[in-house]
């Protein structure tokens, strides 16, 4: 499993504490220092079955300052994925990637189900 996080993010800290409490083995990855690539994001997006917007950090300052709320609907999926790959602060976090699931954001019940299926 891969756990993508921004260490200063309180939700990421909560998710990491939860993973550790469940004795889950995972690789930790700093989402800004090691930003997901276009290829990774495309793979995760397709594997997740979620709308691409779920991968954007819509409450982030960068998202808001770039006016992405209005720009994303006019962009193709590839353009959106390329944009996400430019800066980890645009990507929703934390993200848990398992063999069978990709979960952006921390929802304990969803994460629990994904971890049990491993």
N, C-alpha and C positions, 0 to 999 in steps of 0.2 A: 504494500500500500504506500501511496505517496500522500503526504500532508503538505499542502502549499499554504504558507502563512506569511503575514506581515507581523513580526514579533511585537510591535507596539499596539497592535489592534486587540482590543479587549475581547471581542468575540473569538478571535484566533486563540487567545490565551485560555479562554473558557473551553474551547474545543480541544485544545492540546491537553488540558487538565483532564477532560473527560476521557480522551483516548488513553492517556496514561493510567487513569483509574480503571479502565477496562482491560489493562494489560495487552493492548494492541501493539503489534510490531509494525512500525512504519518508518519510512524515510522522510525526514524533515527537509523542506525546501523553502528558502526565503524568496517570496514572490517578486521582490523588487531587484535584489541582487542577482537572481537567476530567473529572469522573466520567462514565462512560457513562450515557446516559439509558435509561429503560425501553424506548423504541422501538428504540434502537440494540441493546440487549442482546437484545431479542426477535428482531430481524432476524438478528443474529449467531448466536444460538442455533439458529434455524431453518435458517440457511445451513450451519452446522457439521455437522449430523447427529449431534452428540454428546449424551449425557445432560446435562441441565441442571446436575447436580452438578459436572460438569467445569469450570464457570464460577465455582465458589466456591473461595476460598482456604482450603481445609480445614485448612491448617497454621498459619493466621494467628491471632494473639491475639484479635482481635475475634470471629472465627468461634467460637472456643472459649469466650470469655467470655459470648457470647450463647446458648450451648448449642444451636447450630444442628444439630449432628449428630442430635439427637433431635427437633428441631422441623421440619426440612425435609420429612421423609416425610409429615407431615400437611398441608403447605401445597400449594396449587395452583401451577401453573406461573406464572401471573400474579402471585401473592403472592410467589413466590421471585424473580421478575424485578424486581418493585417493591422488594424488600428489597435486591437487588444494586445497584439504582440509587441507594440512599441513601448509600452509602459505598464509595469506590474500594478501600478496604482489604479489603473482602469479596470482591472480584473476583480470580480467579486471574490471575496475571501472570507474564511478559509475555503479551500477545496480539498475534498477527500477523493482520491482515485483508487478504486479497488479493481480487481479483475473483472467485475461484473457491473460496476456502477461508477458514476462521476457525480459528485454532490457539491455544487457551489453553495456557500453559505452554511451555517451550522444549525441544523434542525436535529435535535438529539434523537428523536424517534426514527427519522430516516437513516441517520448514521448508524443507529443500533441495528436496524434491519440489514443494512449493507455489511456491517462487520460480522454479523451472524452468518451471512451467506458465504463468507470466505472459507 
